[in-house]
């Protein structure tokens, strides 16, 4: 871990120079809090900055400073700032990144700090994504299902049944549909482009629909990895599509954005992507491109998916936790949560915000996403200590090699289970 701290020092330098952590109180009694946001799309950054400005205008005694962070370096940057006593008071992150910080004592338990309104507005399954042990260490506020972004014209011309939220494709039907669509499209074209440069979260979260869990917590609280039949459905489906030529092998190493030109150009009919990718499609698609948002395939458990919502947390070292909690409550008032969701092209966790008409229009697939939000559950690895290391060192290379055909199912299972349990054991001694 010390090595990770040293390598992250440069990434954290800007934050470390921006002022002392833990909240400041000026001579005139004004409390100054720092809010590190990971918003990156212009609409999202603008929405966050506008809300900070509105708070500051209405609360002259508690002023909030907006600090720009980055998803690319947030885990190591936060480790450095926590160790150095320079953490921001209010921290924007994702729930699957919180376990080590929560168990390490770096984040405040929010159980007694949050107002009843906010606790009641967000469903229990969302709160479970940020609950570690007996405490709540983040407020989940934005989430997104994985969906199929599809070329409507190609699907209709191929004659396949178009799925709905009420009647999605099964994983088996998805494979049959992909073969039929590929045959219709012709040589050099594919029904599906799987962008799996980062394969772990997509595989695990979609796997919940088939009963996949992978991580199992025993009565003693310790987590072990077991690879069951449910865990094999999604990897087997992807590998099967690549092997039979209905999915492109060349996209396996791509990120989601890399596949969009092929989708626009008719090389791919469907791309499984996060819901927020719709913004890029609206911005980049050529005029006349007719696209639609379809639910991801469903397994034996129905259309459920794992999700790791974006969260707002409070640093344990903050000297003004109550004021920080008040700011979070302000940010996540229903109307403000809608603004944040629209800015990020994602879905709010709050039930009041999710019911807003702006998020339930058929236009640009908003209604499909809002309907799928009811089926989102905590990601399988949500509370597992050591997950970042397991993901980086074990799971990512194992899935990449399996999907590319370099290893088979037996070797995939062996690596995930045997190598993975050795990693987790170090965190559970």
Buried (B, 14 or more C-beta within 10 A) or exposed (E): EEEEBEEBEEBBEEBBEBBEBBBBEEEEEEBBBBBBBBBEBEBBBEBBBEBBEEBBEEBEEBBBBBBBBEBEBBBBBBBBBBBBEBBBBBBBBBBBBBBBBBBBEBBBBBEEBBEEEBBEBBBEBBBBBBBBEEBBBBBBBBBBBBBBBBBBBBBEEBEBEEBEBEEBBBBEBBBEBBBBBBEBBEEEBBBBBBBBEBBBBBBBBBBBBBBBBBBEEEEEEBBBBEBBEBBBBBBBBBBBBBEEBBBBBEBBBBEBEBBBEBBBEBBBBBBBBBBBBBBBBEEEBEEEBEBBBBBBBBBEBEBBBBBBBBBBBBBBBBBBBEBBBBBBBBBBBBEBBBBBBBBBBBBBBBBBBBEBEEBBEEEBBBBBBBBBBBBBBBBBBBBBBBBBBBBEEBBBBBBBBBBBEEBEEEEBBBBBBEBBBEBBEEBBE
